Amino acid sequence: MCGIVGYVGSGEASARALGVVMSGLARLEYRGYDSAGVALVTADRERVAVAKKAGKLVNLAKALAEDPLPDATAAIGHTRWATHGAPTDANAHPHLAAGGRIAIIHNGIIENYAKLRAELTRDGVIFASETDTEVAGHWLAREVDTGLSLTDAMLSTARALEGAFTFLAVDAREPHTVVGARRNSPLVVGLGDGENFLGSDVVAFIEHTRVALELDQDEVVEITPDGVTVFDRTGAVVVREPYEVTWDASAAERGGFATFMDKEIHDQPAAVADTLRGRIDEHGKLQLDGGYIDDRVLNSVDKIVVVACGTASYAGLVARYAIEHWCRIPVEVELAHEFRYRDPVVGVRTLVVAISQSGETMDTIMAVRHAQQQGANVIAIVNVQGSTIAREADAVLYTRAGPEIAVASTKAFLAQITAAFLLGIFLAELRGNKFPDEISALLAELDEIPAKVQRVLDTSQPIRDLAHSMANERTVLFLGRHVGYPVALEGALKLKELAYIHAEGFAAGELKHGPIALVEEGQPVFIILPSPNGRHSLHSKVISNVQEVRARGARTFVIAEEGDTEAADYAEQVFYVPASPVLMAPLLKVVPLQIFALELASAKGFDVDQPRNLAKSVTVE
């Protein structure tokens, strides 16, 4: 949620400050927002110049064109997702304090804002908005009025606040400084030459620098044109090592595709290949990207718990089948927002696997912390370098999928499954559940997946055509068994996210236990058909499900494996994917469903990159 950008550069004033912030906000639009605003500071003014507008960034750009702001030495910008107060011009960020001398922007929720607001009101402060952010701004101004610098005032203010937040603030009397603070919400520093940057995501400044600095919990950062200083909550200076972002600005562009989502669907062969590349050393040992968990600890694990939300949780469901089969360890998959509230049984022999594209999902962060408090070790599977979950986990496995800009996740899903498979294969070998030749065979099968995904993409026109013919459908059902069940859930979720129609995924075996009551004449039903091969194939049982819904008038659309000669006998239309091992089939069979959701939503005229009411990263509980 919310996009945050900060910039400070050398010189007395420059048009660059506004340009950097506006382009950064444009790159952060994928996070979801309903208003936008900027604040600019110059060396010769007593007030900060502010412009803000409800609605999309184009509204702000139009306002700036009609009433330009002055050139600036420093700037901050924000795209807001409404929490406290409706999405109006007044509630949009930045908010002003100290008679317009201080401006502040904020991502998160201040849980004790009501108490602080009451105290400020008693002191005579008059509020111009309904937001909790303005409370923080006036509290910050009160600290500055005691004689503190903006940085020291931010340290004091952060200690007074409860909840989750990222703040950026500027003061007209310190025109070459931007100050930021973070707690349970992302903030990254970009290091430039004679200029420095802040952002809620490296996407905000990637066109200007690929050198970044991560911030830990409860740290405050001060950026000037000449340097960056990080402080812990006590005010002590903290030394942070920079890192280089491994992709450039072009990776965050559409690259000729009409939408980011379409591009990211086509990125999936590379995303899977990059997640696999260079993972196994000469001794066959999985190479983690950070942290360390002793092999003896991993050998003692008697339970694995996957914590995740949304699409990431479905990746965890797929991983459960594979890890249990390969490692003979029981695996539970928990929705992160439910995990710590049900008093879960975890301990030193539990391995928690946290899956999150952004690494900033607040529910998953809190689940990780709860698990560690109970003595469990945590391995993170995340996409974003330096993210909170990556830093706080005991070990991390990056998916290396590159930036995912579309709100609805696609390539991250395949990369997460791939990374989880690597973890399962590593544990299977470590614990002696698989012989070296079996491990080699599994890795070889995974290596074939990128080319097979590409074949699915190359033959996707029929499902694109089907989607456009179904633009007026109001409900679609999805059925799957075994690893096909999470694929059905993900197919339904994509359709809900993008096309705003009722869609449900069911375990096919549950059909007769209630869901079949939904089937009526003309009802579209997608069936993820298992491979007909294998000792324990569920193919015939799912074929029976197809016959059951067809008998009640359903239109059946089947995702089947090449060579399945029976599939066409029971379907209105079949979409074939290359044959693969049973456990790896979701990496292929989900792709047609992603394309179907994309095309159906596009046919309805919806914005598939920024669906209504959704944000890319849910950074509040």
C-alpha positions in Angstrom: 0.0 0.0 0.0 1.0 3.6 -0.5 4.0 4.8 -2.4 6.6 7.0 -0.8 9.4 8.9 -2.6 12.0 11.3 -1.2 14.8 13.3 -2.9 17.5 15.8 -2.0 20.1 17.2 -4.4 22.9 19.7 -4.5 22.4 23.3 -5.6 20.1 26.0 -4.3 17.1 24.9 -6.4 16.4 22.6 -9.3 13.4 21.3 -11.3 15.0 17.8 -10.9 13.5 17.4 -7.4 9.9 17.4 -8.7 10.7 15.3 -11.7 12.4 12.6 -9.6 9.4 12.4 -7.2 6.7 12.4 -9.8 8.5 9.7 -11.9 9.0 7.7 -8.7 5.3 8.0 -7.8 4.4 6.8 -11.3 6.5 3.7 -10.9 4.9 3.1 -7.6 1.3 3.3 -8.9 1.1 -0.5 -8.9 1.0 -0.5 -5.1 -2.6 0.9 -5.2 -3.7 4.3 -4.1 -6.6 6.8 -4.3 -4.8 10.2 -4.0 -1.4 11.7 -4.5 0.6 14.7 -3.5 4.1 16.3 -3.3 5.9 18.8 -1.1 8.9 20.8 -2.3 11.5 22.8 -0.2 13.6 25.6 -1.4 16.3 27.5 0.4 14.6 30.9 0.3 11.1 30.2 1.6 9.6 29.9 5.0 6.9 27.5 3.9 6.9 24.2 2.1 5.2 24.2 -1.3 2.5 21.5 -1.5 0.2 20.2 -4.2 -2.2 17.2 -3.7 -5.2 15.7 -5.4 -7.6 12.9 -4.9 -7.7 10.3 -7.6 -5.0 9.1 -9.9 -1.6 10.7 -10.4 -2.7 12.3 -13.6 -5.0 14.6 -11.5 -1.9 15.8 -9.6 0.1 16.2 -12.8 -2.7 18.4 -14.3 -2.8 20.5 -11.2 0.9 21.0 -11.3 0.8 22.0 -14.9 -1.9 24.6 -14.2 -0.2 26.0 -11.0 3.5 25.1 -11.1 5.5 24.7 -7.9 8.9 26.4 -7.5 12.2 24.6 -8.2 13.4 22.8 -5.1 16.4 21.4 -3.2 14.4 18.6 -1.7 11.1 17.0 -2.3 8.8 14.2 -0.9 5.9 12.6 -2.7 3.1 10.2 -1.8 0.4 8.0 -3.2 -2.2 7.3 -0.5 -4.4 4.3 0.1 -7.2 5.7 2.4 -7.4 4.3 5.9 -8.2 7.2 8.3 -10.5 9.5 6.3 -12.0 9.3 2.9 -9.9 9.8 -0.3 -10.3 13.6 -0.6 -8.0 16.4 -1.4 -7.9 17.4 2.3 -6.9 13.9 3.4 -4.3 13.4 0.7 -0.7 13.6 1.8 1.5 15.6 2.4 0.2 17.2 5.6 1.5 20.5 6.9 2.4 21.6 10.4 4.2 24.5 12.1 2.3 27.0 10.0 3.3 25.3 6.8 7.0 25.0 7.6 7.0 21.2 8.0 5.5 18.6 5.7 5.0 14.9 6.4 3.9 11.8 4.4 3.1 8.5 5.9 2.4 4.8 5.1 0.8 2.7 7.8 -1.5 3.1 10.7 -0.8 5.0 14.0 -2.7 3.0 16.6 -2.6 5.6 19.4 -3.5 8.6 17.1 -6.7 9.3 19.0 -4.9 9.8 22.3 -2.3 12.0 20.7 -4.8 14.0 18.7 -6.8 14.7 21.9 -3.6 16.0 23.6 -2.7 18.2 20.6 -6.3 19.5 20.5 -6.1 20.5 24.1 -2.9 22.4 23.2 -4.8 24.4 20.6 -3.8 22.5 17.4 -6.4 22.8 14.7 -6.6 19.9 12.3 -7.3 20.2 8.6 -7.9 16.5 7.9 -9.3 13.3 9.3 -6.0 11.4 9.0 -3.8 9.9 11.7 -0.8 11.2 9.6 -1.6 14.8 10.4 -1.4 14.0 14.1 2.1 12.7 13.6 3.0 15.9 11.7 1.8 18.2 14.5 3.6 16.0 17.1 6.8 16.3 15.0 6.3 20.1 14.8 5.9 20.3 18.5 9.2 18.5 19.0 10.9 20.8 16.5 9.5 23.8 18.4 11.5 22.7 21.5 14.7 23.3 19.6 15.4 19.9 18.2 16.6 19.3 14.7 14.2 17.6 12.3 16.1 14.4 12.7 16.1 14.4 16.5 12.4 15.4 16.4 11.7 12.4 14.2 13.5 10.1 16.6 11.4 11.5 19.5 8.2 11.4 17.6 8.8 7.8 16.5 9.2 6.7 20.1 5.8 8.3 21.0 3.9 6.5 18.2 2.4 3.0 18.3 1.6 1.0 15.2 3.1 0.6 11.8 4.6 3.5 9.9 7.0 4.9 7.4 7.4 8.7 7.6 9.2 11.2 5.4 9.4 14.8 6.6 10.9 18.1 5.4 11.4 21.4 7.2 11.7 24.7 5.2 14.4 25.7 7.7 16.5 22.6 6.7 16.1 22.8 2.9 18.9 20.3 2.1 17.5 17.5 4.3 14.9 14.8 4.1 14.3 12.6 7.2 12.6 9.2 7.2 11.6 6.7 9.8 10.3 3.1 9.6 8.5 0.6 11.8 6.9 -2.5 10.3 6.6 -0.7 7.0 9.2 -0.6 4.1 11.7 2.2 3.4 14.8 1.9 1.2 17.6 4.4 0.6 19.0 5.1 -2.8 22.6 6.3 -3.0 23.5 8.8 -5.7 26.3 11.2 -6.7 25.5 14.6 -5.1 22.0 13.4 -4.5 20.2 10.8 -2.5 16.8 9.1 -2.5 14.2 7.4 -0.4 11.4 5.1 -1.4 9.0 2.5 -0.2 10.4 0.3 -3.0 13.6 0.5 -5.0 11.4 0.9 -8.1 10.9 4.5 -6.9 14.5 5.5 -7.8 15.8 2.6 -9.9 16.1 4.9 -13.0 18.6 7.1 -11.1 20.6 4.6 -9.1 20.9 0.8 -8.5 22.9 1.2 -5.2 20.6 0.9 -2.2 20.7 0.7 1.6 18.3 -1.2 3.7 16.9 0.1 7.0 16.1 -2.1 10.0 13.2 -1.8 12.4 12.8 1.5 14.3 15.5 3.3 12.5 15.6 6.9 11.4 17.5 8.0 8.3 18.7 11.5 7.3 19.6 12.2 3.7 21.4 15.2 2.4 23.1 15.8 -1.0 26.4 14.7 0.5 25.5 11.7 2.6 23.2 9.4 4.4 23.1 8.8 8.2 21.2 6.1 9.9 20.2 6.1 13.5 18.7 3.5 15.8 15.8 4.4 18.1 18.2 5.7 20.8 19.8 8.1 18.4 23.1 6.1 18.0 24.6 6.1 14.5 24.3 2.8 12.7 26.6 1.6 9.9 24.8 0.0 7.0 26.4 -1.7 4.0 24.9 -0.8 0.6 23.9 -3.4 -1.9 23.4 -3.3 -5.7 19.9 -4.0 -7.2 20.3 -6.8 -9.7 17.9 -5.4 -12.3 17.6 -2.0 -14.0 14.8 0.4 -14.9 14.0 -1.4 -18.1 12.8 -4.4 -16.1 10.1 -2.2 -14.6 8.8 -1.2 -18.0 6.1 -2.9 -20.1 8.6 -3.8 -22.9 6.0 -3.5 -25.7 3.2 -5.3 -23.9 -0.1 -3.6 -23.4 -0.1 -4.3 -19.7 2.4 -5.1 -17.0 0.5 -8.3 -16.3 0.8 -9.6 -19.8 4.5 -8.8 -19.7 4.9 -10.6 -16.4 3.0 -13.6 -17.6 5.5 -13.8 -20.5 8.4 -13.2 -18.1 7.6 -16.6 -16.4 10.0 -18.8 -18.2 12.8 -16.5 -17.3 11.5 -16.1 -13.7 11.6 -19.9 -13.2 15.0 -20.2 -14.8 16.5 -17.4 -12.8 15.1 -18.9 -9.6 16.8 -22.2 -10.4 20.1 -20.8 -11.8 23.2 -21.3 -9.7 21.4 -22.7 -6.7 23.3 -26.0 -6.3 27.0 -26.0 -5.4 29.6 -28.6 -6.5 28.6 -30.7 -3.5 24.9 -30.6 -4.4 24.0 -28.3 -1.5 21.4 -25.6 -1.9 22.8 -22.1 -1.8 20.7 -19.8 0.3 20.9 -16.0 -0.4 21.3 -15.0 3.2 21.4 -16.2 6.8 22.2 -19.7 8.0 20.4 -22.6 9.7 22.7 -25.4 10.9 22.2 -28.7 9.1 21.7 -30.4 12.4 18.8 -28.2 13.1 17.2 -29.0 9.8 17.8 -32.7 10.4 15.9 -32.4 13.7 12.8 -30.7 12.1 9.6 -32.7 12.7 7.1 -30.3 11.2 7.1 -27.5 8.6 4.7 -24.7 8.7 4.2 -22.4 5.6 2.9 -19.0 6.4 1.6 -16.8 3.6 -1.4 -14.8 2.3 -3.3 -14.9 -1.0 -1.5 -16.2 -4.0 1.6 -17.0 -1.9 -0.5 -19.3 0.3 -1.5 -21.2 -2.8 2.1 -21.6 -3.7 2.6 -23.0 -0.2 -0.3 -25.5 -0.8 1.5 -26.8 -3.9 4.8 -27.0 -2.0 3.1 -29.0 0.7 2.4 -31.9 -1.6 6.0 -32.0 -2.9 7.8 -31.5 0.4 5.7 -34.1 2.2 6.3 -36.6 -0.6 10.0 -36.0 -1.0 10.9 -35.4 2.7 8.3 -37.3 4.7 7.8 -34.3 7.0 4.3 -33.1 7.8 3.6 -29.7 6.3 0.9 -27.3 7.4 0.0 -24.2 5.3 -1.4 -21.3 7.4 -2.9 -18.0 6.4 -0.4 -15.7 8.1 -3.1 -13.4 9.4 -4.7 -16.4 11.3 -1.5 -18.0 12.4 -0.5 -16.3 15.6 -4.1 -15.7 16.8 -4.9 -19.4 17.1 -2.0 -20.2 19.5 -0.2 -22.5 17.0 1.9 -25.4 18.2 5.4 -24.5 17.0 8.8 -24.8 18.7 12.5 -25.5 18.2 11.8 -28.5 15.9 9.5 -26.6 13.7 10.7 -25.0 10.5 8.6 -22.1 9.4 8.7 -21.1 5.7 7.4 -17.6 5.1 6.4 -16.8 1.5 5.9 -13.2 0.3 6.6 -11.5 -3.0 7.3 -8.1 -1.5 8.8 -9.4 1.8 6.7 -6.6 3.4 3.4 -8.3 3.9 2.5 -7.2 7.4 0.5 -10.3 8.4 3.4 -12.5 7.3 6.0 -10.3 9.1 4.0 -10.7 12.4 3.7 -14.5 11.9 7.4 -14.7 11.4 8.1 -12.8 14.6 5.6 -15.0 16.5 7.2 -18.2 15.2 10.7 -17.0 16.2 9.4 -16.0 19.7 8.3 -19.7 20.1 11.8 -20.9 19.1 11.2 -21.9 15.5 13.7 -21.2 12.7 12.3 -19.3 9.7 13.3 -19.6 6.0 11.9 -16.8 3.9 11.0 -17.1 0.2 10.7 -13.6 -1.1 11.4 -11.6 -4.2 12.5 -8.2 -3.0 16.1 -7.8 -1.8 16.5 -6.2 1.6 12.9 -6.5 2.5 11.8 -6.9 6.1 11.0 -10.6 6.0 14.3 -11.3 4.2 16.2 -9.5 6.9 14.3 -10.9 9.9 14.2 -14.5 8.8 17.0 -16.9 9.9 17.7 -17.7 6.2 16.4 -16.4 2.9 15.8 -17.8 -0.6 15.2 -15.1 -3.2 13.0 -15.9 -6.1 14.9 -13.6 -8.4 11.7 -13.0 -10.5 12.5 -9.3 -11.0 10.0 -6.5 -10.3 6.4 -7.5 -10.4 4.4 -4.4 -11.1 0.9 -5.7 -11.8 -1.1 -6.0 -8.5 -2.3 -9.5 -9.4 0.7 -11.9 -9.0 1.7 -14.2 -11.8 5.4 -14.7 -12.2 6.0 -14.5 -8.5 3.6 -17.5 -8.0 5.6 -19.7 -10.3 8.9 -18.5 -8.8 7.7 -19.1 -5.3 6.7 -22.7 -6.1 10.1 -23.2 -7.8 11.9 -21.9 -4.8 9.8 -24.1 -2.4 10.6 -27.1 -4.6 14.3 -26.3 -4.3 14.0 -26.2 -0.5 12.1 -29.5 -0.5 14.8 -31.2 -2.7 17.5 -29.8 -0.5 15.8 -31.1 2.7 15.2 -34.5 1.1 18.9 -35.0 0.3 20.0 -33.6 3.6 17.8 -35.9 5.6 18.5 -38.9 3.4 15.1 -39.3 1.9 16.4 -39.3 -1.6 19.5 -40.8 -3.2 21.8 -38.5 -5.2 20.6 -39.9 -8.5 17.0 -39.1 -7.5 18.0 -35.6 -6.6 19.7 -35.1 -9.9 16.6 -36.4 -11.7 14.3 -33.9 -9.8 16.6 -31.0 -10.6 16.7 -32.1 -14.3 12.9 -32.1 -14.4 12.8 -28.6 -12.9 15.3 -27.4 -15.5 12.8 -28.4 -18.2 10.0 -26.3 -16.8 10.9 -22.9 -18.3 10.9 -24.3 -21.9 7.5 -26.0 -21.2 6.0 -22.7 -19.8 7.2 -21.0 -23.0 5.3 -23.6 -25.0 2.1 -22.9 -23.1 2.6 -19.2 -23.9 3.2 -19.9 -27.5 0.0 -21.9 -27.8 -2.2 -19.6 -25.7 -4.4 -18.0 -28.4 -7.3 -20.4 -28.0 -7.8 -19.5 -24.3 -7.4 -15.8 -25.1 -10.2 -16.2 -27.7 -12.4 -18.0 -25.2 -12.0 -15.3 -22.6 -13.2 -12.6 -25.0 -16.2 -14.7 -25.8 -17.1 -15.0 -22.1 -16.9 -11.3 -21.2 -20.5 -11.3 -20.0 -20.3 -14.3 -17.7 -21.1 -13.5 -14.1 -19.7 -16.6 -12.4 -17.1 -19.2 -13.1 -16.2 -22.3 -11.1 -12.8 -24.1 -11.0 -12.2 -27.7 -9.9 -9.0 -29.6 -9.1 -7.6 -32.5 -7.1 -4.3 -33.0 -5.4 -1.9 -30.3 -6.8 -4.7 -29.3 -9.1 -6.7 -28.0 -6.2 -4.4 -25.0 -5.4 -4.3 -24.3 -9.1 -8.1 -24.1 -9.1 -8.0 -21.7 -6.1 -5.5 -19.5 -7.9 -7.5 -19.5 -11.1 -10.6 -18.3 -9.2 -8.6 -15.7 -7.3 -7.2 -14.2 -10.5 -10.7 -13.9 -12.0 -12.0 -12.2 -8.9 -9.1 -9.8 -8.7 -9.2 -8.8 -12.3 -12.7 -9.3 -13.7 -14.7 -8.6 -10.6 -17.0 -11.6 -11.1 -17.9 -14.4 -8.7 -15.4 -17.2 -9.1 -14.7 -20.1 -6.8 -12.1 -22.9 -6.7 -13.1 -26.2 -5.2 -11.4 -29.5 -4.4 -13.1 -31.7 -7.0 -13.8 -34.4 -4.4 -15.9 -32.0 -2.5 -18.2 -31.5 -5.4 -20.9 -33.9 -4.2 -20.6 -32.5 -0.7 -22.3 -29.2 -1.6 -20.8 -27.2 -4.4 -22.6 -29.1 -7.1 -25.7 -27.2 -6.1 -24.2 -24.2 -7.8 -24.1 -25.9 -11.2 -27.0 -25.0 -13.6 -27.5 -24.9 -17.3 -24.7 -23.0 -19.0 -22.5 -22.7 -15.9 -18.8 -22.4 -17.0 -16.6 -24.8 -15.1 -12.8 -25.1 -15.5 -11.3 -28.5 -14.6 -7.6 -29.0 -13.9 -7.3 -32.6 -15.1 -4.5 -34.7 -13.6 -2.2 -36.7 -15.7 -3.5 -40.1 -16.8 -0.1 -41.6 -16.0 1.2 -42.6 -12.7 0.5 -45.3 -10.1 -2.0 -43.3 -8.1 -3.5 -41.2 -10.9 -6.7 -39.3 -10.0 -7.5 -38.9 -13.7 -10.5 -41.2 -13.8 -12.0 -39.7 -10.6 -11.8 -36.1 -12.0 -13.2 -37.3 -15.3 -16.2 -38.5 -13.2 -16.5 -35.0 -11.8 -16.5 -33.6 -15.4 -19.3 -35.9 -16.3 -21.3 -35.0 -13.2 -21.3 -31.2 -14.0 -21.9 -31.8 -17.7 -24.9 -33.9 -16.8 -26.3 -30.8 -15.1 -25.8 -28.5 -18.0 -22.4 -27.1 -17.2 -20.0 -25.9 -20.0 -16.7 -27.7 -19.2 -13.3 -26.3 -20.1 -10.4 -28.7 -19.3 -6.7 -28.0 -18.7 -5.1 -31.3 -19.6 -1.7 -32.8 -20.4 -0.6 -33.4 -23.9 -1.3 -37.0 -24.9 -4.4 -37.2 -22.7 -6.7 -38.9 -25.3 -9.8 -38.9 -23.1 -9.9 -35.2 -22.2 -11.6 -34.1 -25.4 -14.5 -36.6 -24.9 -15.8 -34.8 -21.9 -15.1 -31.1 -22.5 -16.5 -28.3 -24.6 -12.9 -27.2 -25.1 -9.5 -28.6 -24.0 -6.3 -26.6 -23.4 -3.3 -28.7 -23.5 0.0 -28.2 -21.6 3.2 -30.2 -22.0 3.5 -33.4 -19.9 5.4 -33.1 -16.7 5.9 -34.9 -13.4 2.7 -34.7 -11.3 4.1 -32.5 -8.6 5.4 -30.0 -11.1 2.2 -29.7 -13.2 0.9 -26.6 -11.4 3.8 -24.6 -12.9 2.2 -25.3 -16.3 -1.5 -25.7 -15.7 -1.9 -22.4 -13.9 -0.6 -20.3 -16.9 -3.7 -20.7 -19.1 -5.9 -19.6 -16.1 -3.7 -16.5 -15.7 -4.2 -15.7 -19.3 -7.9 -16.3 -19.2 -8.4 -13.9 -16.3 -6.2 -11.3 -18.0 -8.1 -11.4 -21.3 -11.6 -11.6 -19.8 -10.9 -8.5 -17.6 -9.4 -6.7 -20.6 -12.5 -7.6 -22.7 -14.6 -6.0 -20.0 -12.5 -2.8 -20.2 -10.9 -3.1 -16.7 -7.4 -2.0 -15.7 -5.7 -5.3 -15.1 -2.6 -3.8 -13.6 -4.4 -1.8 -10.9 -7.6 -3.6 -10.0 -10.0 -1.7 -7.8 -9.7 -1.8 -4.1 -6.4 -3.8 -4.2 -2.8 -2.9 -3.4 0.3 -4.8 -4.4 1.7 -5.0 -0.9 -0.5 -5.2 2.2 1.7 -3.4 4.7 -0.8 -3.1 7.5 -2.7 -5.7 9.5 
